[in-house]
Each structure stands twice: as structure tokens, then as C-alpha cells.
């Protein structure tokens, strides 16, 4: 184990956005990811990161 005291952010790369979001939001410590995932979805809809 690395002995980390805190985590700044976690990057998850997935091909199925809806399934990934549903999976992540099942866990209470991922509720903060909701805002980030919503922003990511908007960027994908606009053609960025697709």
C-alpha cells in the first residue's frame, strides 16, 4: 500500500457514459462526481472528448 493520506481526484475512462455514471453514483463518496460527470457529458455533446 502507498500510504496515501488524501486523494485529489480520480480519472475514470469509460465508453458507456450512462452505465458509468449510474455505477459511480451508487457509492456515497462519489456524489461529488455527479457535477463533474454532468460537465463531461456537456463537453461530449458539444464534440469535445468524443
C-alpha positions, 0 to 999 in steps of 0.5 A: 500500500502507498500510504496515501493520506488524501486523494485529489481526484480520480480519472475514470475512462469509460465508453458507456457514459450512462452505465458509468455514471449510474455505477459511480453514483451508487457509492456515497463518496462519489456524489461529488462526481455527479457535477463533474460527470454532468460537465463531461457529458456537456463537453461530449455533446458539444464534440469535445472528448468524443 
